[in-house]
Amino acid sequence: MARKIKDLKDTNLLGRKRLPIERVVSSEDGAYEEVVPMVKEIETETTEAREELLQKCQAIFTRTDFPVLNRDFHKKFLESPLSHKLPPGMVSLDASGPWMIYWVANGLKVLDESCLARETQRRIYQKLFGISTVGGPFGGGLGQLPHLASTYAAINALAICENVDNCWDSINKDSIYNWLLTLKRKDGGFQTCYKVGEYDTRGVYCAISVASMLGLLTEDLCKNVVQFLVDCQNYEGGFGAVSHEDEAHGGYTFCAVASLAILGALDKVNLDKLADWCSQRQFNGEKGLSGRSNKLVDVCYSFWVGGVASILEAYGYGPCIEKDALRDYILCCCQMTNRPGIRDKPGTNPDFYHTNYGLLGLAITENTFRLDKTVPHAFKITSTIIDQDRASGLTAINPVYGLPNKDLELFYKHFT
């Protein structure tokens, strides 16, 4: 039998939103009911949401056979903001202009190298240099303070413009470098904005990524950065935001691992525990990846966590996720037949963020990665899809930077 505990009214307990349920084991004629493990006894909003999502995914898997990527459908979705105003619900994202440009343009480039027309590339650099008339660093929009995240997104977006009209020469390396030094902390971290920004592993990655692409990785800029990142790995094996035993998170873990890869310091952390943590983010039922323990799967972690797995693979530390299963999740559960774009999970709607990172994650699942020692920060990428009718035909991407591999190589060579 089961009964609710009605006399428990302690509202001071953290996270307590409703009364727990106590199950009492009774006996009749000497026959005992099976005792269910306590973890099964506790129902929360998270466990209920996970059960609901699991049922949705299982239903989709049973009726979907040999899924393929609806390339033309998603191309229309990504091209729409290039010729139409944002819908009312997305107007606030105008303050994140470089991010919007990167998600849309990079998604198109990953779909097909020819999807990003020269005229579109021209409009991209004109828009970005309109935000920062001195060529960087970049804010989220005209008149905003320069920000590490916006600068990272802007440099990535410019990197896929193939130097149209020699636009790369307008990037102000000296200004960006001097600004990065003003954000540098003694402990090796970087504030995201001068004097008022927070600092964590995301800021470190944005700074290190931009600096490496522009050939600005100096001893002063890199001082204590590796130790800052090493201290962010916690007992779970993943990385938190800062070095205070923060909960491991997919986004923070990617930023730390990608930064360590750029700095040649992956061997400074516990890679076995990191690989185990990545493996634990994949669920057998849904087949996708989550960002934290006890959280739902989300297609963006196909890149954030899948990217970490690919970096470990490229550096010779072996596979730690099931790529075929992840591919099934992306293609079966994150595409819709009546709407273009990639959604994070069944029951949600597509958006530009999840479309970009879903495509990056899909590119990871269909290839193997090996470090190319002849070109700094580059990879040798081999397709694993034998049946070309099932292959998504996506552009090979560099998992450290989230960019098409060829574009990154051209950009890197231009500045170094």
Secondary structure, DSSP 8 states (H G I E B T S, - for coil): -EEE--S---TTSTT--S--EEE---EETTEE-----HHHH---HHHHHHHHHHHHHHHHHHH--S----HHHHHHHHHHHHHS---GGGGGGGGGHHHHHHHHHHHHHHH-GGGS-HHHHHHHHHHHHHH-TTS-S--SSTT----HHHHHHHHHHHHTTTTGGGGGGGS-HHHHHHHHHHHB-TTS-BBSSTTT--BSHHHHHHHHHHHHHTT---HHHHTTHHHHHHTTB-TTSSB-SSTTT----HHHHHHHHHHHHHTT-GGGS-HHHHHHHHHHTB-TTT-SBBSSTT--B-TTHHHHHHHHHHHHHHTTS---S-HHHHHHIIIIIS--SSS-S--SSTTS---HHHHHHHHHHHHHHTEEEEEETTSTTEEEEEE--S-TTT------EETTTTEEHHHHHHHHHHH-
